[in-house]
Amino acid sequence: MTIITVTIPDFLHAAVDKLVKREGMSWDQFITLAVAEKTSAIATEEYLEERAKRASKEKFLAAMAKVADVEPPDERDRF
């Protein structure tokens, strides 16, 4: 484990303090979850950007050509 010191604005400290008390968690838990979520979001964005570089319109159209051209049976699935 690593110990860090963070300076945050008073309004943000107050908001987080309310949240951790309401959710019954510690500041450490909240900060760890927040950092993990942000790290995951950035990693996902980077992955999708790299994956998009390998995209092929031809392969996409070939795959779409295999999809049946019928209306979904459930009206909630229709555009």
N, CA, C and O atoms as CSV, one atom per row, in Angstrom:
chain,resi,resn,atom,element,x,y,z
A,1,MET,N,N,0.841,-1.184,0.000
A,1,MET,CA,C,0.000,0.000,0.000
A,1,MET,C,C,0.882,1.242,0.000
A,1,MET,O,O,1.991,1.251,0.534
A,2,THR,N,N,0.349,2.279,-0.615
A,2,THR,CA,C,1.040,3.560,-0.656
A,2,THR,C,C,0.182,4.601,0.037
A,2,THR,O,O,-1.031,4.643,-0.166
A,3,ILE,N,N,0.791,5.426,0.839
A,3,ILE,CA,C,0.086,6.516,1.510
A,3,ILE,C,C,0.352,7.786,0.731
A,3,ILE,O,O,1.499,8.102,0.418
A,4,ILE,N,N,-0.720,8.522,0.415
A,4,ILE,CA,C,-0.581,9.789,-0.291
A,4,ILE,C,C,-1.327,10.888,0.444
A,4,ILE,O,O,-2.253,10.626,1.211
A,5,THR,N,N,-0.913,12.105,0.200
A,5,THR,CA,C,-1.603,13.268,0.744
A,5,THR,C,C,-2.197,14.027,-0.429
A,5,THR,O,O,-1.512,14.295,-1.417
A,6,VAL,N,N,-3.468,14.370,-0.318
A,6,VAL,CA,C,-4.160,15.048,-1.410
A,6,VAL,C,C,-4.789,16.327,-0.878
A,6,VAL,O,O,-5.379,16.336,0.202
A,7,THR,N,N,-4.661,17.396,-1.635
A,7,THR,CA,C,-5.313,18.656,-1.290
A,7,THR,C,C,-6.513,18.828,-2.207
A,7,THR,O,O,-6.366,18.839,-3.429
A,8,ILE,N,N,-7.702,18.963,-1.622
A,8,ILE,CA,C,-8.908,19.167,-2.424
A,8,ILE,C,C,-9.655,20.385,-1.902
A,8,ILE,O,O,-9.505,20.753,-0.737
A,9,PRO,N,N,-10.455,21.010,-2.751
A,9,PRO,CA,C,-11.231,22.174,-2.317
A,9,PRO,C,C,-12.193,21.802,-1.187
A,9,PRO,O,O,-12.656,20.665,-1.092
A,10,ASP,N,N,-12.480,22.781,-0.339
A,10,ASP,CA,C,-13.371,22.552,0.808
A,10,ASP,C,C,-14.744,22.032,0.382
A,10,ASP,O,O,-15.298,21.142,1.028
A,11,PHE,N,N,-15.299,22.591,-0.715
A,11,PHE,CA,C,-16.633,22.163,-1.139
A,11,PHE,C,C,-16.635,20.686,-1.545
A,11,PHE,O,O,-17.610,19.975,-1.300
A,12,LEU,N,N,-15.551,20.231,-2.159
A,12,LEU,CA,C,-15.456,18.835,-2.566
A,12,LEU,C,C,-15.267,17.940,-1.347
A,12,LEU,O,O,-15.833,16.850,-1.278
A,13,HIS,N,N,-14.482,18.395,-0.401
A,13,HIS,CA,C,-14.287,17.645,0.844
A,13,HIS,C,C,-15.623,17.454,1.549
A,13,HIS,O,O,-15.930,16.363,2.029
A,14,ALA,N,N,-16.408,18.513,1.608
A,14,ALA,CA,C,-17.710,18.435,2.286
A,14,ALA,C,C,-18.649,17.470,1.554
A,14,ALA,O,O,-19.361,16.689,2.185
A,15,ALA,N,N,-18.643,17.530,0.228
A,15,ALA,CA,C,-19.515,16.654,-0.555
A,15,ALA,C,C,-19.131,15.194,-0.373
A,15,ALA,O,O,-19.998,14.338,-0.199
A,16,VAL,N,N,-17.848,14.910,-0.412
A,16,VAL,CA,C,-17.383,13.529,-0.240
A,16,VAL,C,C,-17.654,13.063,1.187
A,16,VAL,O,O,-18.049,11.917,1.404
A,17,ASP,N,N,-17.444,13.935,2.145
A,17,ASP,CA,C,-17.698,13.572,3.534
A,17,ASP,C,C,-19.155,13.151,3.730
A,17,ASP,O,O,-19.433,12.178,4.431
A,18,LYS,N,N,-20.081,13.881,3.112
A,18,LYS,CA,C,-21.502,13.516,3.176
A,18,LYS,C,C,-21.736,12.146,2.548
A,18,LYS,O,O,-22.443,11.304,3.102
A,19,LEU,N,N,-21.129,11.941,1.383
A,19,LEU,CA,C,-21.324,10.682,0.669
A,19,LEU,C,C,-20.802,9.486,1.443
A,19,LEU,O,O,-21.493,8.473,1.561
A,20,VAL,N,N,-19.598,9.592,1.969
A,20,VAL,CA,C,-19.033,8.436,2.670
A,20,VAL,C,C,-19.837,8.106,3.923
A,20,VAL,O,O,-19.999,6.937,4.274
A,21,LYS,N,N,-20.333,9.130,4.588
A,21,LYS,CA,C,-21.162,8.875,5.777
A,21,LYS,C,C,-22.477,8.224,5.378
A,21,LYS,O,O,-22.931,7.276,6.020
A,22,ARG,N,N,-23.090,8.742,4.307
A,22,ARG,CA,C,-24.371,8.192,3.847
A,22,ARG,C,C,-24.211,6.751,3.369
A,22,ARG,O,O,-25.069,5.905,3.624
A,23,GLU,N,N,-23.105,6.479,2.675
A,23,GLU,CA,C,-22.876,5.145,2.115
A,23,GLU,C,C,-22.237,4.178,3.108
A,23,GLU,O,O,-22.124,2.984,2.830
A,24,GLY,N,N,-21.820,4.691,4.263
A,24,GLY,CA,C,-21.214,3.830,5.279
A,24,GLY,C,C,-19.852,3.297,4.868
A,24,GLY,O,O,-19.507,2.152,5.158
A,25,MET,N,N,-19.083,4.137,4.192
A,25,MET,CA,C,-17.746,3.713,3.772
A,25,MET,C,C,-16.718,4.687,4.305
A,25,MET,O,O,-17.050,5.769,4.789
A,26,SER,N,N,-15.477,4.286,4.208
A,26,SER,CA,C,-14.394,5.151,4.667
A,26,SER,C,C,-13.926,6.027,3.508
A,26,SER,O,O,-14.232,5.770,2.343
A,27,TRP,N,N,-13.177,7.067,3.862
A,27,TRP,CA,C,-12.563,7.907,2.838
A,27,TRP,C,C,-11.632,7.065,1.976
A,27,TRP,O,O,-11.597,7.225,0.756
A,28,ASP,N,N,-10.881,6.172,2.607
A,28,ASP,CA,C,-9.967,5.314,1.857
A,28,ASP,C,C,-10.721,4.484,0.816
A,28,ASP,O,O,-10.280,4.370,-0.328
A,29,GLN,N,N,-11.847,3.910,1.210
A,29,GLN,CA,C,-12.645,3.127,0.271
A,29,GLN,C,C,-13.136,4.005,-0.881
A,29,GLN,O,O,-13.055,3.614,-2.046
A,30,PHE,N,N,-13.639,5.183,-0.551
A,30,PHE,CA,C,-14.177,6.081,-1.576
A,30,PHE,C,C,-13.098,6.483,-2.574
A,30,PHE,O,O,-13.301,6.406,-3.785
A,31,ILE,N,N,-11.959,6.909,-2.061
A,31,ILE,CA,C,-10.867,7.350,-2.929
A,31,ILE,C,C,-10.366,6.188,-3.785
A,31,ILE,O,O,-10.101,6.362,-4.974
A,32,THR,N,N,-10.238,5.012,-3.188
A,32,THR,CA,C,-9.790,3.842,-3.946
A,32,THR,C,C,-10.758,3.515,-5.064
A,32,THR,O,O,-10.338,3.249,-6.191
A,33,LEU,N,N,-12.052,3.533,-4.767
A,33,LEU,CA,C,-13.054,3.263,-5.799
A,33,LEU,C,C,-13.030,4.332,-6.893
A,33,LEU,O,O,-13.123,4.009,-8.077
A,34,ALA,N,N,-12.907,5.591,-6.505
A,34,ALA,CA,C,-12.885,6.679,-7.484
A,34,ALA,C,C,-11.685,6.554,-8.410
A,34,ALA,O,O,-11.813,6.731,-9.621
A,35,VAL,N,N,-10.524,6.252,-7.850
A,35,VAL,CA,C,-9.314,6.098,-8.660
A,35,VAL,C,C,-9.447,4.874,-9.569
A,35,VAL,O,O,-9.058,4.922,-10.736
A,36,ALA,N,N,-9.991,3.787,-9.038
A,36,ALA,CA,C,-10.168,2.572,-9.845
A,36,ALA,C,C,-11.135,2.821,-11.004
A,36,ALA,O,O,-10.883,2.384,-12.127
A,37,GLU,N,N,-12.237,3.520,-10.735
A,37,GLU,CA,C,-13.213,3.813,-11.787
A,37,GLU,C,C,-12.597,4.677,-12.883
A,37,GLU,O,O,-12.781,4.395,-14.067
A,38,LYS,N,N,-11.878,5.710,-12.507
A,38,LYS,CA,C,-11.262,6.603,-13.487
A,38,LYS,C,C,-10.190,5.867,-14.288
A,38,LYS,O,O,-10.087,6.046,-15.501
A,39,THR,N,N,-9.397,5.045,-13.615
A,39,THR,CA,C,-8.370,4.260,-14.292
A,39,THR,C,C,-9.004,3.319,-15.313
A,39,THR,O,O,-8.511,3.184,-16.433
A,40,SER,N,N,-10.086,2.679,-14.922
A,40,SER,CA,C,-10.792,1.769,-15.816
A,40,SER,C,C,-11.379,2.513,-17.012
A,40,SER,O,O,-11.316,2.023,-18.140
A,41,ALA,N,N,-11.944,3.679,-16.774
A,41,ALA,CA,C,-12.534,4.465,-17.860
A,41,ALA,C,C,-11.477,4.875,-18.885
A,41,ALA,O,O,-11.706,4.782,-20.090
A,42,ILE,N,N,-10.340,5.320,-18.410
A,42,ILE,CA,C,-9.262,5.725,-19.315
A,42,ILE,C,C,-8.719,4.517,-20.078
A,42,ILE,O,O,-8.477,4.603,-21.282
A,43,ALA,N,N,-8.528,3.402,-19.389
A,43,ALA,CA,C,-8.027,2.185,-20.048
A,43,ALA,C,C,-9.014,1.712,-21.113
A,43,ALA,O,O,-8.603,1.286,-22.192
A,44,THR,N,N,-10.297,1.783,-20.820
A,44,THR,CA,C,-11.317,1.377,-21.790
A,44,THR,C,C,-11.291,2.282,-23.008
A,44,THR,O,O,-11.372,1.804,-24.139
A,45,GLU,N,N,-11.181,3.569,-22.791
A,45,GLU,CA,C,-11.114,4.516,-23.903
A,45,GLU,C,C,-9.891,4.226,-24.778
A,45,GLU,O,O,-9.990,4.230,-26.005
A,46,GLU,N,N,-8.755,3.980,-24.156
A,46,GLU,CA,C,-7.539,3.668,-24.914
A,46,GLU,C,C,-7.703,2.367,-25.699
A,46,GLU,O,O,-7.287,2.284,-26.855
A,47,TYR,N,N,-8.304,1.361,-25.081
A,47,TYR,CA,C,-8.534,0.086,-25.765
A,47,TYR,C,C,-9.426,0.287,-26.983
A,47,TYR,O,O,-9.132,-0.220,-28.065
A,48,LEU,N,N,-10.520,1.031,-26.802
A,48,LEU,CA,C,-11.455,1.233,-27.911
A,48,LEU,C,C,-10.827,2.041,-29.041
A,48,LEU,O,O,-11.109,1.790,-30.213
A,49,GLU,N,N,-9.983,3.005,-28.700
A,49,GLU,CA,C,-9.282,3.772,-29.734
A,49,GLU,C,C,-8.355,2.864,-30.539
A,49,GLU,O,O,-8.307,2.953,-31.765
A,50,GLU,N,N,-7.621,1.993,-29.850
A,50,GLU,CA,C,-6.733,1.059,-30.542
A,50,GLU,C,C,-7.534,0.067,-31.383
A,50,GLU,O,O,-7.158,-0.250,-32.512
A,51,ARG,N,N,-8.627,-0.413,-30.828
A,51,ARG,CA,C,-9.476,-1.375,-31.551
A,51,ARG,C,C,-10.075,-0.720,-32.789
A,51,ARG,O,O,-10.182,-1.365,-33.832
A,52,ALA,N,N,-10.462,0.529,-32.696
A,52,ALA,CA,C,-11.054,1.243,-33.825
A,52,ALA,C,C,-10.058,1.381,-34.974
A,52,ALA,O,O,-10.454,1.393,-36.139
A,53,LYS,N,N,-8.790,1.484,-34.659
A,53,LYS,CA,C,-7.762,1.600,-35.706
A,53,LYS,C,C,-7.702,0.339,-36.571
A,53,LYS,O,O,-7.289,0.399,-37.729
A,54,ARG,N,N,-8.113,-0.801,-36.011
A,54,ARG,CA,C,-8.087,-2.059,-36.755
A,54,ARG,C,C,-9.399,-2.313,-37.493
A,54,ARG,O,O,-9.546,-3.331,-38.169
A,55,ALA,N,N,-10.343,-1.396,-37.365
A,55,ALA,CA,C,-11.664,-1.591,-37.959
A,55,ALA,C,C,-11.586,-1.607,-39.479
A,55,ALA,O,O,-10.701,-1.001,-40.083
A,56,SER,N,N,-12.532,-2.313,-40.077
A,56,SER,CA,C,-12.608,-2.401,-41.525
A,56,SER,C,C,-14.070,-2.246,-41.934
A,56,SER,O,O,-14.925,-3.025,-41.511
A,57,LYS,N,N,-14.348,-1.257,-42.740
A,57,LYS,CA,C,-15.722,-1.049,-43.204
A,57,LYS,C,C,-16.198,-2.260,-43.998
A,57,LYS,O,O,-17.357,-2.660,-43.890
A,58,GLU,N,N,-15.309,-2.843,-44.792
A,58,GLU,CA,C,-15.679,-4.006,-45.592
A,58,GLU,C,C,-16.090,-5.185,-44.709
A,58,GLU,O,O,-17.094,-5.846,-44.978
A,59,LYS,N,N,-15.311,-5.449,-43.649
A,59,LYS,CA,C,-15.642,-6.555,-42.741
A,59,LYS,C,C,-16.956,-6.275,-42.009
A,59,LYS,O,O,-17.760,-7.180,-41.788
A,60,PHE,N,N,-17.161,-5.017,-41.638
A,60,PHE,CA,C,-18.414,-4.653,-40.970
A,60,PHE,C,C,-19.598,-4.910,-41.891
A,60,PHE,O,O,-20.583,-5.526,-41.485
A,61,LEU,N,N,-19.505,-4.441,-43.121
A,61,LEU,CA,C,-20.598,-4.626,-44.075
A,61,LEU,C,C,-20.823,-6.104,-44.381
A,61,LEU,O,O,-21.963,-6.530,-44.566
A,62,ALA,N,N,-19.760,-6.881,-44.436
A,62,ALA,CA,C,-19.897,-8.325,-44.664
A,62,ALA,C,C,-20.637,-8.977,-43.502
A,62,ALA,O,O,-21.499,-9.831,-43.711
A,63,ALA,N,N,-20.309,-8.581,-42.295
A,63,ALA,CA,C,-20.994,-9.138,-41.115
A,63,ALA,C,C,-22.459,-8.716,-41.109
A,63,ALA,O,O,-23.337,-9.528,-40.816
A,64,MET,N,N,-22.727,-7.460,-41.426
A,64,MET,CA,C,-24.107,-6.968,-41.436
A,64,MET,C,C,-24.942,-7.651,-42.519
A,64,MET,O,O,-26.152,-7.813,-42.365
A,65,ALA,N,N,-24.298,-8.045,-43.603
A,65,ALA,CA,C,-25.012,-8.726,-44.686
A,65,ALA,C,C,-25.536,-10.090,-44.240
A,65,ALA,O,O,-26.461,-10.631,-44.846
A,66,LYS,N,N,-24.949,-10.640,-43.188
A,66,LYS,CA,C,-25.376,-11.943,-42.674
A,66,LYS,C,C,-26.571,-11.839,-41.722
A,66,LYS,O,O,-27.173,-12.851,-41.362
A,67,VAL,N,N,-26.908,-10.614,-41.321
A,67,VAL,CA,C,-28.010,-10.406,-40.377
A,67,VAL,C,C,-29.323,-10.397,-41.146
A,67,VAL,O,O,-29.451,-9.722,-42.168
A,68,ALA,N,N,-30.287,-11.144,-40.652
A,68,ALA,CA,C,-31.591,-11.210,-41.317
A,68,ALA,C,C,-32.251,-9.830,-41.346
A,68,ALA,O,O,-32.187,-9.080,-40.372
A,69,ASP,N,N,-32.871,-9.514,-42.450
A,69,ASP,CA,C,-33.542,-8.220,-42.615
A,69,ASP,C,C,-35.027,-8.376,-42.299
A,69,ASP,O,O,-35.884,-8.320,-43.181
A,70,VAL,N,N,-35.301,-8.574,-41.002
A,70,VAL,CA,C,-36.680,-8.757,-40.541
A,70,VAL,C,C,-36.929,-7.850,-39.346
A,70,VAL,O,O,-35.995,-7.440,-38.657
A,71,GLU,N,N,-38.176,-7.549,-39.112
A,71,GLU,CA,C,-38.546,-6.751,-37.946
A,71,GLU,C,C,-38.441,-7.617,-36.693
A,71,GLU,O,O,-38.811,-8.791,-36.729
A,72,PRO,N,N,-37.941,-7.058,-35.580
A,72,PRO,CA,C,-37.899,-7.819,-34.321
A,72,PRO,C,C,-39.321,-8.179,-33.881
A,72,PRO,O,O,-40.246,-7.393,-34.083
A,73,PRO,N,N,-39.501,-9.352,-33.286
A,73,PRO,CA,C,-40.848,-9.760,-32.874
A,73,PRO,C,C,-41.433,-8.895,-31.752
A,73,PRO,O,O,-42.650,-8.746,-31.649
A,74,ASP,N,N,-40.585,-8.342,-30.937
A,74,ASP,CA,C,-41.057,-7.511,-29.822
A,74,ASP,C,C,-40.958,-6.046,-30.234
A,74,ASP,O,O,-39.878,-5.572,-30.586
A,75,GLU,N,N,-42.063,-5.337,-30.192
A,75,GLU,CA,C,-42.075,-3.934,-30.646
A,75,GLU,C,C,-41.154,-3.041,-29.842
A,75,GLU,O,O,-40.754,-1.984,-30.330
A,76,ARG,N,N,-40.800,-3.434,-28.612
A,76,ARG,CA,C,-39.876,-2.629,-27.811
A,76,ARG,C,C,-38.467,-2.678,-28.360
A,76,ARG,O,O,-37.634,-1.847,-27.995
A,77,ASP,N,N,-38.180,-3.636,-29.233
A,77,ASP,CA,C,-36.848,-3.775,-29.830
A,77,ASP,C,C,-36.731,-3.034,-31.158
A,77,ASP,O,O,-35.692,-3.095,-31.815
A,78,ARG,N,N,-37.782,-2.343,-31.551
A,78,ARG,CA,C,-37.779,-1.654,-32.835
A,78,ARG,C,C,-37.393,-0.198,-32.660
A,78,ARG,O,O,-37.635,0.408,-31.616
A,79,PHE,N,N,-36.790,0.347,-33.697
A,79,PHE,CA,C,-36.430,1.769,-33.698
A,79,PHE,C,C,-37.602,2.592,-34.118
A,79,PHE,O,O,-37.504,3.818,-34.183
